[in-house]
Amino acid sequence: MDVTALVMAGGRGLRLRLPEEKPLIKVGGKPMIQRVIEALKCASRVEDIVVTVTTYTPNTADFIRKMSLRILRTPGDGFCSDMKYAVKSLNLGIVLVIGADLPLISSEIIDMVISRYKQCKKPALTVMAPLEIYTRLGLSTSYTVDINGRKLVPLCINVIDGRMIDRERLDEEILIIEDERAVVNINTIDDLKVAENKLGV
């Protein structure tokens, strides 16, 4: 199963209130988008990598060009809208959609997510984590869902059959993960501190 990784790197990162573009913020001395890309390159189930950028992230685009990766500029209308635009523009099949703000993600987690997608036989898979992990780590959350009486936080990790991207609703597998490496995403300065603490910085 050929899987294209679509790295979403067009967000404005307003909550961070830092001069750098969000994907280029350094975690442990390295831009966090570079950490995500390194994990994707080491994942055995990822065949190709495309990075989406917007007018909000021109320096990120320059950085990615130096890494010799494919870049697509999206309209900057939001995560889901830009993701759909990218999938349709590139005529993608199976797509792993991942945010550029997951600096602790590992190739092992990526391969596990793709394997679970293949096993579930559904056109979509969404990765979520229990809210209590965020509370314990002191991470920010802006959105939760209640599934079977459990509060869950959707991560910026999904696998989708791009051929069905225009369907209003897809049968979806929910993968609940408790690995802190997948949970730590950077939206605030406090989140950044949590990530650096996890790296021992």
TORDORO-808055 format. One record per residue (C-alpha): residue number from 1; residue in three letters; x, y, z negated. Coordinates in nm, 4 decimals, padded with zeros to 6 digits. Each point is the difference from the previous one (the first is absolute). Example, Ala and Ser with C-alpha at 12.3 -4.5 7.8 and 13.67 -1.06 7.14 Angstrom:
BEGIN
(pt 1; ALA; (01.2300; -00.4500; -00.7800))
(pt 2; SER; (00.1370; 00.3440; 00.0660))
//
This chain:
BEGIN
(pt 1; MET; (00.0000; 00.0000; 00.0000))
(pt 2; ASP; (00.1637; 00.3222; 00.1210))
(pt 3; VAL; (-00.0506; 00.2805; -00.2519))
(pt 4; THR; (00.0739; 00.3674; 00.0562))
(pt 5; ALA; (00.0663; 00.2067; -00.3110))
(pt 6; LEU; (-00.1565; 00.3444; 00.0177))
(pt 7; VAL; (00.1664; 00.2323; -00.2512))
(pt 8; MET; (-00.2250; 00.2946; -00.0828))
(pt 9; ALA; (00.2260; 00.2996; -00.0527))
(pt 10; GLY; (-00.2082; 00.3035; 00.0882))
(pt 11; GLY; (-00.1392; 00.1072; -00.3352))
(pt 12; ARG; (00.0549; 00.3427; -00.1495))
(pt 13; GLY; (00.0747; -00.1188; -00.3545))
(pt 14; LEU; (-00.1556; 00.3103; -00.1561))
(pt 15; ARG; (-00.0204; -00.1468; -00.3499))
(pt 16; LEU; (00.3786; -00.0359; -00.0180))
(pt 17; ARG; (00.0619; 00.3727; 00.0455))
(pt 18; LEU; (00.3529; -00.0589; 00.1282))
(pt 19; PRO; (00.1696; 00.1738; 00.2942))
(pt 20; GLU; (00.0869; -00.3282; 00.1751))
(pt 21; GLU; (-00.2421; -00.1864; 00.2224))
(pt 22; LYS; (-00.1508; -00.2822; -00.2027))
(pt 23; PRO; (00.1535; -00.2949; 00.1946))
(pt 24; LEU; (00.3472; 00.1523; -00.0381))
(pt 25; ILE; (-00.0144; 00.0429; -00.3767))
(pt 26; LYS; (00.2897; -00.1946; -00.1431))
(pt 27; VAL; (-00.0539; -00.2842; -00.2442))
(pt 28; GLY; (00.3250; -00.1311; -00.1410))
(pt 29; GLY; (00.1930; 00.2190; 00.2431))
(pt 30; LYS; (-00.1744; -00.1300; 00.3136))
(pt 31; PRO; (-00.3040; 00.1365; 00.1896))
(pt 32; MET; (-00.2956; -00.2139; -00.0940))
(pt 33; ILE; (-00.1020; -00.0586; 00.3610))
(pt 34; GLN; (00.3454; -00.1493; 00.0589))
(pt 35; ARG; (-00.0635; -00.2434; -00.2867))
(pt 36; VAL; (-00.3310; -00.1051; 00.1564))
(pt 37; ILE; (00.1576; -00.0472; 00.3430))
(pt 38; GLU; (00.2887; -00.2043; -00.1417))
(pt 39; ALA; (-00.2509; -00.2343; -00.1658))
(pt 40; LEU; (-00.1926; -00.0343; 00.3269))
(pt 41; LYS; (00.3175; -00.0741; 00.1959))
(pt 42; CYS; (00.0833; -00.2802; -00.2433))
(pt 43; ALA; (-00.3505; -00.1487; 00.0139))
(pt 44; SER; (00.0003; -00.3125; 00.2144))
(pt 45; ARG; (-00.3620; 00.0425; 00.1118))
(pt 46; VAL; (00.0312; 00.3555; 00.1366))
(pt 47; GLU; (00.0802; 00.0135; 00.3719))
(pt 48; ASP; (-00.0054; 00.3749; 00.0629))
(pt 49; ILE; (-00.0121; 00.3281; -00.1942))
(pt 50; VAL; (-00.1721; 00.3231; 00.1014))
(pt 51; VAL; (00.0025; 00.3148; -00.2128))
(pt 52; THR; (-00.2841; 00.2501; 00.0249))
(pt 53; VAL; (00.0747; 00.3666; -00.0630))
(pt 54; THR; (-00.1984; 00.3238; 00.0243))
(pt 55; THR; (00.0716; 00.3693; 00.0327))
(pt 56; TYR; (00.0397; -00.0058; -00.3787))
(pt 57; THR; (00.3052; -00.2292; 00.0186))
(pt 58; PRO; (00.2370; 00.1214; 00.2756))
(pt 59; ASN; (00.3128; -00.0690; -00.2058))
(pt 60; THR; (-00.1212; -00.3533; -00.0621))
(pt 61; ALA; (-00.0337; -00.0454; 00.3763))
(pt 62; ASP; (00.3595; 00.1158; 00.0476))
(pt 63; PHE; (00.1168; -00.2389; -00.2715))
(pt 64; ILE; (-00.1808; -00.2960; 00.1585))
(pt 65; ARG; (00.1388; 00.0788; 00.3459))
(pt 66; LYS; (00.3489; -00.0427; -00.1427))
(pt 67; MET; (-00.1059; -00.3479; -00.1145))
(pt 68; SER; (-00.0963; -00.0859; 00.3608))
(pt 69; LEU; (-00.3570; -00.0918; -00.0896))
(pt 70; ARG; (-00.3148; 00.0684; 00.1960))
(pt 71; ILE; (-00.1911; 00.3118; -00.1040))
(pt 72; LEU; (-00.3575; 00.1017; 00.0708))
(pt 73; ARG; (-00.1368; 00.3433; -00.0826))
(pt 74; THR; (-00.3568; -00.0233; -00.1286))
(pt 75; PRO; (-00.2512; 00.2858; -00.0430))
(pt 76; GLY; (00.0472; 00.0285; -00.3769))
(pt 77; ASP; (-00.3680; -00.0487; -00.0806))
(pt 78; GLY; (00.0589; -00.2396; -00.2906))
(pt 79; PHE; (00.1330; -00.3476; -00.0689))
(pt 80; CYS; (-00.2854; -00.2071; 00.1473))
(pt 81; SER; (-00.0635; 00.2247; 00.2978))
(pt 82; ASP; (00.3683; 00.0159; 00.0916))
(pt 83; MET; (00.0366; -00.3744; -00.0436))
(pt 84; LYS; (-00.2872; -00.0670; 00.2416))
(pt 85; TYR; (00.1456; 00.2507; 00.2457))
(pt 86; ALA; (00.3359; -00.1796; -00.0089))
(pt 87; VAL; (-00.1453; -00.3490; 00.0383))
(pt 88; LYS; (-00.2087; 00.1058; 00.3003))
(pt 89; SER; (00.2714; 00.2116; 00.1624))
(pt 90; LEU; (00.2548; -00.2803; -00.0192))
(pt 91; ASN; (-00.2519; -00.2784; 00.0737))
(pt 92; LEU; (00.1247; -00.1949; -00.3010))
(pt 93; GLY; (-00.1044; -00.3510; -00.0986))
(pt 94; ILE; (00.0691; -00.1116; -00.3554))
(pt 95; VAL; (00.1163; 00.3019; -00.1985))
(pt 96; LEU; (00.1490; 00.0343; -00.3459))
(pt 97; VAL; (-00.0859; 00.3538; -00.1082))
(pt 98; ILE; (00.2211; 00.1318; -00.2782))
(pt 99; GLY; (00.0553; 00.3373; -00.1612))
(pt 100; ALA; (00.3400; 00.1662; 00.0030))
(pt 101; ASP; (-00.0314; 00.0686; -00.3735))
(pt 102; LEU; (00.0609; -00.3528; -00.1329))
(pt 103; PRO; (00.3743; 00.0159; -00.0737))
(pt 104; LEU; (00.0187; -00.3213; -00.2027))
(pt 105; ILE; (-00.1719; -00.2257; 00.2548))
(pt 106; SER; (00.1932; -00.3149; 00.0914))
(pt 107; SER; (00.0214; -00.2217; 00.3057))
(pt 108; GLU; (-00.1250; -00.2917; -00.2099))
(pt 109; ILE; (-00.3213; 00.1841; -00.0854))
(pt 110; ILE; (-00.0501; 00.1016; 00.3629))
(pt 111; ASP; (00.0429; -00.3580; 00.1210))
(pt 112; MET; (-00.2374; -00.1256; -00.2700))
(pt 113; VAL; (-00.2677; 00.2506; 00.1035))
(pt 114; ILE; (00.0271; -00.1017; 00.3655))
(pt 115; SER; (-00.0100; -00.3693; -00.0926))
(pt 116; ARG; (-00.3145; 00.0545; -00.2046))
(pt 117; TYR; (-00.1583; 00.1821; 00.2929))
(pt 118; LYS; (00.0757; -00.2916; 00.2294))
(pt 119; GLN; (-00.1469; -00.2462; -00.2514))
(pt 120; CYS; (-00.3204; 00.1923; -00.0652))
(pt 121; LYS; (-00.1199; -00.0159; 00.3632))
(pt 122; LYS; (-00.1667; 00.3409; -00.0324))
(pt 123; PRO; (00.0610; 00.3058; 00.2212))
(pt 124; ALA; (00.1060; 00.2240; -00.2889))
(pt 125; LEU; (00.1851; -00.0235; -00.3296))
(pt 126; THR; (00.0303; 00.2734; -00.2609))
(pt 127; VAL; (00.2544; -00.0132; -00.2813))
(pt 128; MET; (-00.1128; 00.1286; -00.3396))
(pt 129; ALA; (00.1405; 00.0111; -00.3512))
(pt 130; PRO; (-00.1710; 00.0038; -00.3402))
(pt 131; LEU; (-00.0539; 00.3461; -00.1435))
(pt 132; GLU; (00.1546; -00.1110; -00.3297))
(pt 133; ILE; (00.3433; -00.0239; 00.1665))
(pt 134; TYR; (-00.0217; 00.3648; 00.1033))
(pt 135; THR; (-00.1061; 00.0960; -00.3507))
(pt 136; ARG; (00.2843; -00.1983; -00.1545))
(pt 137; LEU; (00.2628; 00.1493; 00.2295))
(pt 138; GLY; (-00.1371; 00.3529; -00.0200))
(pt 139; LEU; (-00.0661; 00.0197; 00.3748))
(pt 140; SER; (-00.2528; 00.2351; 00.1556))
(pt 141; THR; (-00.3146; -00.1346; 00.1655))
(pt 142; SER; (-00.2588; 00.1874; 00.2009))
(pt 143; TYR; (-00.2291; -00.2838; 00.1065))
(pt 144; THR; (-00.1179; -00.3269; -00.1526))
(pt 145; VAL; (-00.2490; -00.2672; 00.1009))
(pt 146; ASP; (-00.1957; -00.2396; -00.2180))
(pt 147; ILE; (00.0141; -00.3605; 00.1170))
(pt 148; ASN; (-00.1653; -00.2645; -00.2145))
(pt 149; GLY; (00.0182; 00.2304; -00.3005))
(pt 150; ARG; (00.3702; 00.0718; 00.0427))
(pt 151; LYS; (00.1405; 00.3447; 00.0768))
(pt 152; LEU; (00.2425; -00.0203; 00.2906))
(pt 153; VAL; (00.2138; 00.2546; 00.1824))
(pt 154; PRO; (00.0450; -00.0428; 00.3780))
(pt 155; LEU; (00.3663; 00.0127; 00.0955))
(pt 156; CYS; (00.1202; 00.1464; 00.3277))
(pt 157; ILE; (00.0484; -00.3516; 00.1367))
(pt 158; ASN; (-00.2468; -00.1574; 00.2431))
(pt 159; VAL; (00.0067; -00.2532; 00.2806))
(pt 160; ILE; (-00.2487; 00.0470; 00.2828))
(pt 161; ASP; (-00.0802; -00.1612; 00.3326))
(pt 162; GLY; (00.0399; 00.3059; 00.2191))
(pt 163; ARG; (-00.2265; -00.1467; 00.2680))
(pt 164; MET; (-00.2924; 00.0576; -00.2389))
(pt 165; ILE; (00.0967; 00.3518; -00.1097))
(pt 166; ASP; (-00.3169; 00.1598; 00.1409))
(pt 167; ARG; (-00.2376; -00.2217; -00.1941))
(pt 168; GLU; (-00.1884; 00.1841; -00.2718))
(pt 169; ARG; (00.0601; -00.2741; -00.2556))
(pt 170; LEU; (00.2442; -00.2929; -00.0125))
(pt 171; ASP; (-00.0120; -00.3140; -00.2084))
(pt 172; GLU; (00.2746; 00.0686; -00.2500))
(pt 173; GLU; (00.2197; -00.2006; -00.2335))
(pt 174; ILE; (00.0997; 00.1706; -00.3257))
(pt 175; LEU; (00.3471; -00.0921; -00.1225))
(pt 176; ILE; (00.0574; 00.0995; -00.3620))
(pt 177; ILE; (00.3674; 00.0456; -00.0774))
(pt 178; GLU; (00.1634; 00.0772; -00.3319))
(pt 179; ASP; (00.3594; 00.0381; 00.1132))
(pt 180; GLU; (00.1110; 00.3464; -00.1114))
(pt 181; ARG; (00.2197; 00.0360; 00.3083))
(pt 182; ALA; (-00.3135; 00.0224; 00.2133))
(pt 183; VAL; (-00.1945; 00.2122; -00.2471))
(pt 184; VAL; (00.2401; 00.2927; -00.0425))
(pt 185; ASN; (-00.0906; 00.2616; 00.2589))
(pt 186; ILE; (00.1073; 00.3619; -00.0181))
(pt 187; ASN; (-00.2652; 00.2699; -00.0215))
(pt 188; THR; (00.1218; 00.2094; -00.2939))
(pt 189; ILE; (00.3250; 00.0902; -00.1746))
(pt 190; ASP; (-00.0913; -00.2431; -00.2787))
(pt 191; ASP; (-00.0376; -00.2798; 00.2584))
(pt 192; LEU; (00.3465; 00.0865; 00.1293))
(pt 193; LYS; (00.1398; -00.0310; -00.3506))
(pt 194; VAL; (-00.1626; -00.3425; -00.0411))
(pt 195; ALA; (00.1582; -00.1205; 00.3265))
(pt 196; GLU; (00.3441; 00.1228; -00.0985))
(pt 197; ASN; (-00.0311; -00.1616; -00.3417))
(pt 198; LYS; (-00.0858; -00.3297; 00.1703))
(pt 199; LEU; (00.3130; 00.0333; 00.2127))
(pt 200; GLY; (00.2055; 00.0744; -00.3095))
(pt 201; VAL; (00.0881; 00.3507; 00.1171))
//
